Amino acid sequence: MKERGYTITSFCQKFDLKTQNIIQNYIKGNPTIKRLEDLCEKLDCDITDLFYPIGDSSDAQPTINTTAFCPHCGAKVRVGVMLLPEE
C-alpha cells in the first residue's frame, strides 16, 4: 500500500473498507488467494507485487518488468527479466 501512496486509513477510506478488517484479515491474518486478488485489483497491481515489492532494492542486477497476456487463457501476467552481465 505504501508503494502505491496509501496509508491503511486512506486506502480504507477510498474503497469504503473498515480499517480493523484490513488489519485483521490482511496484515495480521492469513488471507485467502481470493482476498489477495481483490486487494490487488484495488491497488492496480499483480499479486506477485505483494511478495516482490516494487521498490525492493535487494536485486543486484537490473531487471526489466512488463506484462503480457497468456496465450492459453488470456490472463494478464507479470513478466520480469533479469539482465545478466556479459561474460
Protein Blocks (a to p, Z undefined) as FASTA:
>chain_A
ZZnopafklmmmmnopafklmmmmmmmmccdfklmmmmmmmnopafklmmmcfklckbmb
dcdddddddfklopacdddddddddZZ
